[in-house]
Amino acid sequence: MTRTTIDTRATLSYTGSIVKLLSASMSVPLLVALIYGEDALTFAVSMVAGVALGAGLERLDEEPDLGPRDALAVVSLAWFMAAVVGAIPYVIAGYGTASALADPVNALFESMSGFTTTGATATAEISLERHSHAVLMWRQLTQWLGGMGIIVLMIAILPQLAVNGAELMKSEAPGPGLQKLTPRIVETARALWLIYLAFTVAMIVVLALLGFTDLAPNMTVYNAFAHGFSTLPTGGFSPEAESIAAFSPVVQWVFVPFMVIAGVNFALFWYVVRDDPRRMFENTEFRIYLGLVTVFAGILAVGLFYGGAPATEIGGVTEGSLENAVRQGAFQIASLMNSTGFATANFAEWDTQTQFLLLFAMFIGGSAGSTGGGIKVIRWLILLKTLRRELYTTANPDVVRPVRLGGEVVDEDVIRGILVFSLLYFLVFALAAVFIELDTTRIGEPLTGTEAFAASLATIGNIGPGLGPLGPFGSYEFLPDTTKLLMVGLMWIGRLEIVPVLALFVAGIDDR
């Protein structure tokens, strides 16, 4: 008989192993702190506290055995605990200062935003002048750790997690299904992380080399690492207050292909490495994804070329400037469609039509199996094909017509799962938007309906920037704590694609 309750001790033990190893990753900002002579004690204390907490939880069960519900619980709890532990350095570093991150709610918001690769910030003071190199590098690293998936990383390096690896990865995987690349799940996890690491290193090297030329005067080695850590995970954090607008046009162009790559199913790169590149170019989702990026970027570029955009202090677009229009169009679409959230212009001040185009791109999202957020291209494809089938079978009730994608029949369980996810996504998103508008009105800092709509989408879709005061150069700091805590929850369930978290609260309920 299948167990319907959660084995609390086993769940906490697995979570402890993950928290312990994740806390050990603070050795990276600790090294940065020692190099720059800043906040070394902050990260030493934070790392010890996190490792001790993880070790204590780990000892609750020496030989944990996970069932299906336990796997859901481990994934959900591990991601939440990652944000809690990740907030500790912000609170300690900001203690006794005027830093907004000294506030535990802001620190939790920033940490959850980092690990879920959302890129929304709870402080308007992000810069190297205001925060230490170590704190900002931790902020970047949290995105890189969360990009390919905390659970995938742990399965790749912790043998004890590989036993239940398939269940764990299935609960965390972005998209409607887990694509197993090798017979052993641990080898699949390592393959994905090696591809992810290779692209990250490639970007860091390109940016660092550009920094030694006159083409990229602001691109230091530190900035190269920082932005490499936040681009491939489609994160969007930057230690520069002006985001990528702080860099030259050449540097901005470098970001575009890497952001597009981050929105591609990483399993397809595995086939390229295995001398089967046709699998990538024959993949329907890949072709549609590239087509949408190209079309949206082209539409935006044409609009900017002929109409321009408001000339603000950061990233104005002059009417008739071809290179600028094409660059801004390509950059914003590559950034927002896969939820990266970097910006080279303040699109929050662009015209309404342009903003709706950007919002539409945010809804689509990247590919399944990528680090991108949003609903995902493959889900939209299957939803549209399912709608077409239902209309056809309504007119032809005696016809049995399966949904096909790329010549293969889509399993009905997959279709049902996509329909459930989409319904939950829009329901939670809409209710959250209403709450955000009402809650900000309560404190006298009202957001418009469109701004609340964008804020809800930006957090549940792990996108980051919204509209109005929450735009690419704005901050979520002024929002009430109740709204920020709601957004912490939205980022959490959005990264895990809602179902694994909500399933914990309804599994085992008798609805007779």
C-alpha positions as CSV (number, residue, x, y, z in Angstrom):
1,M,0.0,0.0,0.0
2,T,1.4,3.4,-1.0
3,R,2.2,5.7,1.9
4,T,0.3,9.0,1.8
5,T,2.0,10.7,4.8
6,I,5.3,12.5,4.7
7,D,8.3,10.9,6.6
8,T,9.3,14.0,8.4
9,R,12.6,12.7,9.7
10,A,13.7,11.4,6.3
11,T,12.6,14.7,4.6
12,L,14.5,16.8,7.1
13,S,17.6,14.6,6.9
14,Y,17.8,15.0,3.1
15,T,17.1,18.7,3.4
16,G,19.9,19.0,5.9
17,S,22.4,17.4,3.5
18,I,21.5,20.0,0.9
19,V,21.6,22.9,3.3
20,K,25.0,21.8,4.6
21,L,26.6,21.6,1.2
22,L,24.9,24.8,0.0
23,S,26.2,26.7,3.1
24,A,29.7,25.4,2.2
25,S,29.4,27.4,-1.1
26,M,29.8,30.6,1.0
27,S,33.5,29.8,0.8
28,V,33.4,31.6,-2.6
29,P,32.3,35.0,-1.2
30,L,34.5,34.3,1.8
31,L,37.5,34.1,-0.5
32,V,36.4,37.3,-2.2
33,A,36.0,38.9,1.3
34,L,39.6,38.0,2.1
35,I,40.9,39.3,-1.2
36,Y,39.2,42.7,-0.8
37,G,39.4,42.8,3.0
38,E,35.7,43.2,3.5
39,D,33.0,41.2,5.4
40,A,35.2,38.1,6.0
41,L,33.7,37.6,9.4
42,T,30.2,37.9,8.0
43,F,30.7,34.9,5.7
44,A,32.7,32.9,8.1
45,V,29.9,33.1,10.7
46,S,27.2,32.5,8.1
47,M,28.9,29.5,6.7
48,V,29.5,27.9,10.1
49,A,25.8,28.6,11.1
50,G,24.5,27.1,7.8
51,V,26.7,24.0,7.9
52,A,25.8,23.4,11.6
53,L,22.1,23.7,10.9
54,G,22.4,21.3,7.9
55,A,24.5,18.8,9.9
56,G,21.9,18.8,12.7
57,L,19.0,18.1,10.4
58,E,21.0,15.5,8.5
59,R,21.5,13.4,11.7
60,L,17.7,13.1,12.2
61,D,17.7,9.9,10.0
62,E,20.9,8.0,9.2
63,E,19.4,6.0,6.3
64,P,16.5,8.0,5.0
65,D,14.2,6.4,2.4
66,L,12.0,8.8,0.3
67,G,8.5,8.1,-1.1
68,P,6.9,10.2,-3.8
69,R,5.4,12.8,-1.3
70,D,8.7,12.9,0.6
71,A,10.5,13.8,-2.7
72,L,8.0,16.7,-3.2
73,A,8.6,17.8,0.4
74,V,12.4,17.7,0.1
75,V,12.4,19.8,-3.1
76,S,10.0,22.4,-1.7
77,L,11.6,22.6,1.7
78,A,15.2,22.6,0.3
79,W,14.5,25.6,-1.9
80,F,12.8,27.5,1.0
81,M,15.7,26.7,3.4
82,A,18.2,27.7,0.8
83,A,16.6,31.2,0.8
84,V,16.5,31.3,4.6
85,V,20.2,30.4,4.9
86,G,21.2,32.6,2.0
87,A,19.6,35.6,3.8
88,I,21.9,35.3,6.8
89,P,24.9,37.1,5.3
90,Y,22.7,40.0,4.2
91,V,21.4,40.5,7.7
92,I,24.8,40.2,9.4
93,A,26.5,42.5,6.9
94,G,23.8,45.1,7.2
95,Y,23.5,45.0,11.0
96,G,24.0,48.4,12.5
97,T,24.0,50.1,9.1
98,A,21.3,51.8,7.0
99,S,21.3,49.0,4.5
100,A,17.8,47.8,3.6
101,L,19.1,44.3,3.5
102,A,19.6,44.4,7.3
103,D,15.8,43.9,7.5
104,P,15.1,40.2,7.7
105,V,12.1,40.4,5.3
106,N,14.2,42.3,2.7
107,A,17.0,39.9,3.2
108,L,14.7,36.9,2.6
109,F,13.2,38.6,-0.4
110,E,16.7,39.2,-1.9
111,S,17.9,35.7,-1.1
112,M,14.7,34.0,-2.6
113,S,15.0,36.3,-5.6
114,G,18.6,35.1,-6.1
115,F,18.2,31.4,-5.7
116,T,15.0,31.4,-7.9
117,T,16.9,33.5,-10.5
118,T,14.2,36.2,-10.3
119,G,16.5,39.2,-10.1
120,A,14.0,41.5,-8.3
121,T,15.7,43.5,-5.6
122,A,14.5,44.7,-2.2
123,T,17.0,47.5,-2.0
124,A,17.5,50.6,-4.1
125,E,21.2,50.9,-3.0
126,I,22.8,48.0,-4.9
127,S,26.3,49.1,-6.0
128,L,29.9,48.5,-5.1
129,E,30.0,51.8,-3.4
130,R,27.3,50.8,-1.0
131,H,27.9,47.0,-0.5
132,S,31.1,45.0,-0.2
133,H,32.4,42.9,-3.1
134,A,31.8,39.8,-1.1
135,V,28.1,40.5,-0.4
136,L,27.4,41.3,-4.0
137,M,29.3,38.3,-5.2
138,W,27.2,36.1,-2.9
139,R,24.1,37.8,-4.4
140,Q,25.4,36.7,-7.9
141,L,26.4,33.2,-6.8
142,T,23.0,32.4,-5.4
143,Q,21.6,32.9,-8.9
144,W,24.2,30.6,-10.4
145,L,23.5,27.9,-7.8
146,G,19.8,28.1,-8.4
147,G,20.0,28.3,-12.2
148,M,20.4,24.7,-13.2
149,G,18.8,23.6,-10.0
150,I,19.9,23.1,-6.4
151,I,18.6,19.5,-6.4
152,V,20.3,18.7,-9.8
153,L,23.6,20.0,-8.3
154,M,23.2,18.0,-5.1
155,I,22.4,14.8,-7.0
156,A,25.5,15.3,-9.2
157,I,27.8,15.5,-6.2
158,L,26.1,13.7,-3.3
159,P,25.8,9.9,-4.0
160,Q,23.2,9.4,-1.3
161,L,20.7,11.6,-3.1
162,A,21.1,9.6,-6.4
163,V,19.0,6.8,-5.0
164,N,15.9,9.0,-5.2
165,G,17.4,11.2,-7.9
166,A,14.7,10.7,-10.5
167,E,11.8,11.6,-8.2
168,L,13.7,14.7,-6.9
169,M,14.8,16.0,-10.3
170,K,11.3,15.4,-11.7
171,S,9.9,17.7,-9.0
172,E,12.4,20.4,-9.7
173,A,12.8,20.2,-13.5
174,P,11.5,23.3,-15.4
175,G,9.0,22.0,-17.9
176,P,6.4,19.3,-18.3
177,G,8.8,16.4,-18.0
178,L,12.3,15.2,-17.1
179,Q,14.5,14.3,-20.0
180,K,16.9,11.5,-18.9
181,L,20.1,11.8,-21.0
182,T,22.0,8.8,-19.6
183,P,21.0,5.4,-18.0
184,R,22.0,6.7,-14.5
185,I,20.3,9.8,-13.2
186,V,23.5,11.0,-11.5
187,E,25.3,11.1,-14.8
188,T,22.4,13.1,-16.3
189,A,22.7,15.6,-13.5
190,R,26.5,15.9,-14.0
191,A,26.1,16.3,-17.8
192,L,23.6,19.1,-17.4
193,W,25.8,20.9,-14.8
194,L,29.0,20.5,-16.9
195,I,27.3,22.0,-20.0
196,Y,26.0,24.9,-17.8
197,L,29.5,25.4,-16.3
198,A,31.1,25.4,-19.7
199,F,28.8,28.2,-21.0
200,T,29.4,30.1,-17.8
201,V,33.2,29.9,-18.1
202,A,33.0,30.8,-21.8
203,M,31.1,34.0,-21.0
204,I,33.4,34.9,-18.2
205,V,36.4,34.5,-20.4
206,V,34.9,36.6,-23.2
207,L,33.9,39.4,-20.9
208,A,37.3,39.4,-19.0
209,L,39.2,39.5,-22.3
210,L,37.1,42.4,-23.5
211,G,37.9,44.2,-20.2
212,F,41.5,44.3,-21.2
213,T,40.7,46.3,-24.3
214,D,39.3,49.8,-24.9
215,L,36.0,48.3,-26.0
216,A,34.9,47.6,-22.5
217,P,36.4,50.1,-20.0
218,N,34.1,49.1,-17.1
219,M,34.4,45.4,-17.5
220,T,36.7,44.3,-14.7
221,V,37.6,40.7,-13.9
222,Y,35.2,41.0,-10.9
223,N,32.4,42.1,-13.2
224,A,33.1,39.4,-15.7
225,F,32.7,36.7,-13.0
226,A,29.7,38.5,-11.4
227,H,27.8,38.7,-14.7
228,G,28.8,35.2,-15.8
229,F,27.2,33.9,-12.6
230,S,23.9,35.7,-13.3
231,T,23.5,35.4,-17.1
232,L,23.5,31.7,-17.8
233,P,21.0,31.1,-14.9
234,T,18.8,33.9,-16.4
235,G,19.1,35.7,-13.1
236,G,19.5,39.4,-13.8
237,F,21.3,40.6,-10.7
238,S,24.2,43.0,-11.4
239,P,26.7,44.7,-9.0
240,E,26.2,47.8,-11.2
241,A,23.3,50.1,-10.3
242,E,22.6,50.7,-14.0
243,S,22.6,47.0,-14.8
244,I,24.1,46.3,-18.3
245,A,23.5,50.0,-19.3
246,A,26.7,50.6,-17.4
247,F,28.7,48.9,-20.1
248,S,29.6,49.7,-23.7
249,P,27.4,48.6,-26.7
250,V,30.0,45.9,-27.6
251,V,29.6,44.4,-24.1
252,Q,25.8,44.6,-24.4
253,W,26.0,42.6,-27.7
254,V,28.0,39.9,-26.0
255,F,25.2,39.3,-23.5
256,V,22.6,38.7,-26.2
257,P,23.7,35.2,-27.5
258,F,24.4,34.0,-24.0
259,M,20.9,35.0,-22.8
260,V,19.4,33.3,-25.8
261,I,21.4,30.1,-25.1
262,A,20.2,30.2,-21.4
263,G,16.6,29.9,-22.7
264,V,17.4,26.7,-24.7
265,N,16.8,23.2,-23.4
266,F,20.3,22.2,-22.1
267,A,19.6,18.6,-23.1
268,L,19.9,19.7,-26.7
269,F,23.5,20.8,-26.2
270,W,24.2,17.3,-24.8
271,Y,23.2,15.8,-28.2
272,V,25.5,18.3,-30.0
273,V,28.4,17.2,-27.8
274,R,27.5,13.6,-28.5
275,D,27.8,14.3,-32.3
276,D,24.1,14.4,-33.0
277,P,23.4,18.1,-33.7
278,R,20.4,17.2,-35.8
279,R,18.5,16.5,-32.6
280,M,18.7,20.2,-31.8
281,F,17.7,21.6,-35.1
282,E,14.9,19.1,-35.5
283,N,13.4,20.0,-32.1
284,T,10.1,21.8,-32.6
285,E,10.4,23.8,-29.4
286,F,13.9,25.0,-30.2
287,R,12.8,26.2,-33.7
288,I,9.7,28.0,-32.3
289,Y,11.8,29.6,-29.5
290,L,14.4,31.0,-31.8
291,G,11.7,32.1,-34.2
292,L,9.8,34.0,-31.5
293,V,12.9,35.7,-30.2
294,T,13.8,36.8,-33.7
295,V,10.3,38.0,-34.6
296,F,9.7,39.9,-31.3
297,A,13.2,41.4,-31.4
298,G,12.5,42.6,-35.0
299,I,9.2,44.1,-34.1
300,L,10.6,45.9,-31.1
301,A,13.6,47.2,-33.1
302,V,11.4,48.5,-35.9
303,G,9.2,50.3,-33.3
304,L,12.2,51.8,-31.6
305,F,13.8,52.8,-35.0
306,Y,10.8,54.7,-36.2
307,G,9.3,55.9,-32.9
308,G,12.2,56.0,-30.5
309,A,11.7,55.8,-26.8
310,P,11.8,58.4,-24.0
311,A,15.3,59.8,-23.6
312,T,15.9,59.0,-19.9
313,E,19.1,59.2,-18.0
314,I,19.7,55.6,-18.7
315,G,19.5,53.9,-22.1
316,G,17.4,56.3,-24.2
317,V,16.8,55.2,-27.8
318,T,17.0,57.9,-30.5
319,E,14.6,57.7,-33.4
320,G,16.4,56.7,-36.6
321,S,19.4,55.2,-34.8
322,L,19.6,51.7,-36.5
323,E,22.3,50.0,-34.4
324,N,20.8,51.3,-31.1
325,A,17.3,50.2,-32.1
326,V,18.4,46.7,-33.2
327,R,20.6,46.3,-30.1
328,Q,17.9,47.4,-27.7
329,G,15.3,45.3,-29.4
330,A,17.5,42.2,-29.4
331,F,18.7,42.7,-25.8
332,Q,15.3,43.4,-24.2
333,I,13.6,40.4,-25.8
334,A,16.5,38.1,-25.2
335,S,16.5,39.2,-21.5
336,L,12.7,39.3,-20.8
337,M,11.4,36.3,-22.8
338,N,13.6,33.8,-20.9
339,S,13.3,35.8,-17.6
340,T,16.9,37.1,-17.3
341,G,15.8,40.6,-16.3
342,F,18.9,42.5,-17.4
343,A,18.3,45.9,-18.9
344,T,20.1,48.4,-21.1
345,A,17.2,50.9,-21.1
346,N,14.4,51.9,-18.8
347,F,11.5,50.2,-20.7
348,A,9.2,51.1,-17.7
349,E,9.0,54.5,-19.4
350,W,8.4,53.3,-22.9
351,D,4.9,53.6,-24.6
352,T,2.1,51.3,-23.6
353,Q,2.1,49.3,-26.9
354,T,5.8,48.5,-26.4
355,Q,5.3,47.5,-22.8
356,F,2.5,45.1,-23.7
357,L,4.8,43.5,-26.3
358,L,7.4,43.0,-23.5
359,L,4.7,41.6,-21.1
360,F,3.6,39.2,-23.8
361,A,7.2,38.0,-24.3
362,M,7.5,37.5,-20.5
363,F,4.4,35.2,-20.5
364,I,5.9,32.9,-23.1
365,G,9.1,32.1,-21.3
366,G,12.1,30.0,-22.3
367,S,12.3,26.3,-23.2
368,A,11.6,23.3,-21.0
369,G,14.9,22.1,-19.6
370,S,16.4,25.6,-19.7
371,T,17.2,28.0,-16.9
372,G,14.5,30.3,-18.2
373,G,11.3,31.1,-16.3
374,G,7.8,31.8,-17.5
375,I,5.2,29.2,-18.8
376,K,7.6,27.7,-21.4
377,V,7.3,27.5,-25.1
378,I,6.5,23.8,-25.2
379,R,3.5,24.3,-22.9
380,W,2.1,27.0,-25.2
381,L,2.6,24.7,-28.2
382,I,0.8,21.8,-26.5
383,L,-2.0,24.0,-25.2
384,L,-2.6,25.4,-28.7
385,K,-2.6,21.9,-30.3
386,T,-4.9,20.6,-27.6
387,L,-7.3,23.5,-28.3
388,R,-7.2,22.8,-32.0
389,R,-7.9,19.1,-31.3
390,E,-10.9,19.9,-29.0
391,L,-12.4,22.2,-31.7
392,Y,-11.9,19.5,-34.3
393,T,-13.4,16.7,-32.3
394,T,-16.3,18.8,-31.3
395,A,-17.2,19.1,-35.0
396,N,-16.2,15.4,-35.6
397,P,-17.2,13.5,-32.4
398,D,-16.4,10.1,-33.9
399,V,-12.8,10.9,-34.7
400,V,-10.0,10.0,-32.3
401,R,-7.2,12.5,-32.8
402,P,-4.1,12.5,-30.6
403,V,-2.0,15.6,-30.0
404,R,1.3,15.3,-31.8
405,L,4.5,17.3,-31.3
406,G,7.5,16.8,-33.6
407,G,5.8,13.7,-35.1
408,E,5.4,12.0,-31.7
409,V,2.1,11.5,-29.8
410,V,1.9,13.6,-26.6
411,D,0.8,11.4,-23.6
412,E,-2.6,12.4,-22.2
413,D,-1.1,12.6,-18.7
414,V,1.3,15.2,-19.9
415,I,-1.5,17.2,-21.5
416,R,-3.5,17.0,-18.3
417,G,-0.5,18.1,-16.3
418,I,0.0,21.1,-18.5
419,L,-3.7,22.1,-18.3
420,V,-3.5,21.9,-14.5
421,F,-0.3,23.9,-14.3
422,S,-1.6,26.6,-16.6
423,L,-4.9,26.9,-14.7
424,L,-3.0,27.2,-11.4
425,Y,-0.5,29.6,-12.9
426,F,-3.1,32.0,-14.1
427,L,-5.3,31.7,-11.0
428,V,-2.4,32.3,-8.5
429,F,-1.0,35.1,-10.8
430,A,-4.4,36.9,-11.0
431,L,-5.2,36.6,-7.2
432,A,-1.7,37.8,-6.4
433,A,-2.1,40.9,-8.7
434,V,-5.3,41.9,-6.9
435,F,-3.7,41.5,-3.5
436,I,-0.7,43.5,-4.6
437,E,-2.8,46.4,-5.8
438,L,-5.0,46.4,-2.7
439,D,-2.0,46.1,-0.3
440,T,0.0,48.9,-1.9
441,T,-3.1,51.1,-1.8
442,R,-3.5,50.4,1.9
443,I,-0.1,52.0,2.7
444,G,-0.5,54.9,0.4
445,E,1.9,53.7,-2.3
446,P,-0.6,52.4,-4.8
447,L,0.4,50.6,-7.9
448,T,-1.8,50.9,-11.0
449,G,-3.6,47.8,-12.2
450,T,-1.0,47.3,-15.0
451,E,1.9,47.7,-12.6
452,A,0.4,45.2,-10.1
453,F,-0.3,42.8,-13.0
454,A,3.4,43.2,-14.1
455,A,4.7,42.8,-10.5
456,S,2.8,39.5,-10.0
457,L,4.0,38.2,-13.4
458,A,7.6,39.3,-12.7
459,T,7.7,37.3,-9.4
460,I,5.8,34.2,-10.2
461,G,7.5,34.0,-13.6
462,N,10.9,34.6,-12.0
463,I,11.5,37.5,-14.4
464,G,12.5,40.3,-12.0
465,P,11.7,43.8,-13.4
466,G,8.2,45.0,-13.6
467,L,6.7,48.3,-14.7
468,G,6.5,51.8,-13.1
469,P,8.5,52.1,-9.9
470,L,9.3,48.3,-10.1
471,G,11.0,48.8,-13.5
472,P,14.5,47.6,-14.5
473,F,16.2,50.4,-12.5
474,G,13.6,50.5,-9.7
475,S,13.3,48.5,-6.5
476,Y,10.7,46.5,-4.5
477,E,12.0,48.1,-1.3
478,F,9.0,50.5,-0.8
479,L,6.4,47.7,-0.9
480,P,4.8,46.6,2.4
481,D,6.2,43.6,4.1
482,T,3.0,41.7,3.5
483,T,3.4,42.1,-0.3
484,K,7.1,41.3,-0.2
485,L,6.3,38.0,1.7
486,L,3.6,37.2,-0.8
487,M,6.2,37.7,-3.5
488,V,8.7,35.5,-1.7
489,G,6.0,32.8,-2.0
490,L,5.4,33.6,-5.6
491,M,9.1,33.3,-6.5
492,W,9.3,30.0,-4.6
493,I,6.3,28.3,-6.2
494,G,7.1,29.9,-9.5
495,R,10.6,28.4,-9.7
496,L,9.2,25.0,-8.7
497,E,6.3,25.5,-11.2
498,I,3.6,25.5,-8.5
499,V,2.4,21.9,-8.6
500,P,5.2,20.3,-6.3
501,V,4.5,22.9,-3.6
502,L,0.7,22.9,-3.7
503,A,0.6,19.1,-4.0
504,L,1.9,18.9,-0.5
505,F,-1.2,20.6,0.9
506,V,-3.8,18.5,-1.0
507,A,-2.2,15.0,-1.4
508,G,-4.0,12.4,0.7
509,I,-7.2,14.6,1.1
510,D,-10.4,12.5,0.7
511,D,-12.8,14.5,-1.5
512,R,-15.7,12.1,-1.3
